[in-house]
Amino acid sequence: MVGVNQTHALNQLAPLAAELDDNKVTPGLLGFVVFAVIALGLWALMKNMNKQMKKIDFEEQPEEPKPPAQRTAAAATAEPKTPGA
């Protein structure tokens, strides 16, 4: 159901739409140039981002195990954890 305010707004805009010719309302050359510049900028940005992402090494190095003497000394000095603290 269309409200009173919506109907009133549509009646005021209808004469404006009748004046516009569908064949003349186009983005034109300026719209195309702006779109092309944005598209080229996005392409260059994605190409550079791809190059930077290829440089990154995502594999983590495994942690080296400590010798047994160091493990026991570290375990002896560690404070015991209390549950709920």
C-alpha positions as CSV (number, residue, x, y, z in Angstrom):
1,M,0.0,0.0,0.0
2,V,1.4,3.4,-1.1
3,G,1.4,6.1,1.6
4,V,0.2,9.6,1.1
5,N,3.7,11.1,1.2
6,Q,5.0,8.6,-1.4
7,T,2.2,9.4,-3.8
8,H,2.7,13.1,-3.4
9,A,6.4,12.8,-4.1
10,L,5.8,10.7,-7.3
11,N,3.3,13.2,-8.6
12,Q,5.8,16.0,-8.2
13,L,8.6,14.1,-9.9
14,A,6.6,12.8,-12.9
15,P,6.7,16.1,-14.9
16,L,10.5,16.2,-14.4
17,A,10.9,12.7,-15.8
18,A,8.8,13.5,-18.8
19,E,11.2,16.3,-19.8
20,L,14.2,13.9,-20.0
21,D,15.0,12.2,-23.3
22,D,16.3,8.7,-22.8
23,N,18.5,9.0,-25.9
24,K,20.3,12.1,-24.6
25,V,20.9,11.1,-21.0
26,T,24.2,9.2,-21.1
27,P,27.4,9.3,-19.1
28,G,29.3,10.4,-22.1
29,L,33.0,10.5,-22.7
30,L,33.8,11.9,-19.3
31,G,32.0,9.0,-17.6
32,F,33.9,6.5,-19.8
33,V,37.3,8.2,-19.1
34,V,36.7,8.2,-15.3
35,F,35.6,4.5,-15.4
36,A,38.7,3.6,-17.5
37,V,41.1,5.4,-15.1
38,I,39.6,3.7,-12.1
39,A,39.8,0.3,-13.8
40,L,43.4,0.8,-14.8
41,G,44.3,1.9,-11.3
42,L,42.6,-1.1,-9.8
43,W,44.5,-3.4,-12.3
44,A,47.8,-1.8,-11.4
45,L,47.1,-2.1,-7.7
46,M,46.1,-5.8,-7.9
47,K,49.2,-6.5,-10.0
48,N,51.5,-4.9,-7.4
49,M,49.7,-6.6,-4.6
50,N,50.1,-10.0,-6.2
51,K,53.9,-9.3,-6.6
52,Q,54.2,-8.4,-2.9
53,M,52.2,-11.4,-1.8
54,K,54.5,-13.7,-3.7
55,K,57.5,-12.4,-1.7
56,I,55.9,-13.5,1.6
57,D,57.0,-16.9,3.0
58,F,54.0,-18.3,4.8
59,E,55.7,-21.5,6.1
60,E,56.5,-21.2,9.7
61,Q,59.8,-22.7,10.9
62,P,59.4,-25.6,13.4
63,E,60.4,-24.8,16.9
64,E,63.8,-26.3,17.8
65,P,63.6,-28.7,20.7
66,K,65.6,-27.8,23.8
67,P,68.2,-30.2,25.1
68,P,67.0,-32.3,28.1
69,A,69.2,-30.5,30.6
70,Q,67.6,-27.1,29.8
71,R,64.0,-28.6,29.8
72,T,64.4,-29.9,33.4
73,A,65.9,-26.6,34.6
74,A,63.1,-24.6,33.0
75,A,60.4,-26.9,34.4
76,A,61.9,-26.6,37.9
77,T,61.9,-22.8,37.9
78,A,58.4,-22.4,36.5
79,E,55.7,-21.6,39.0
80,P,52.9,-24.1,39.2
81,K,49.6,-22.9,37.7
82,T,46.6,-22.9,40.1
83,P,43.2,-23.5,38.6
84,G,40.7,-20.6,38.9
85,A,43.4,-18.0,39.4
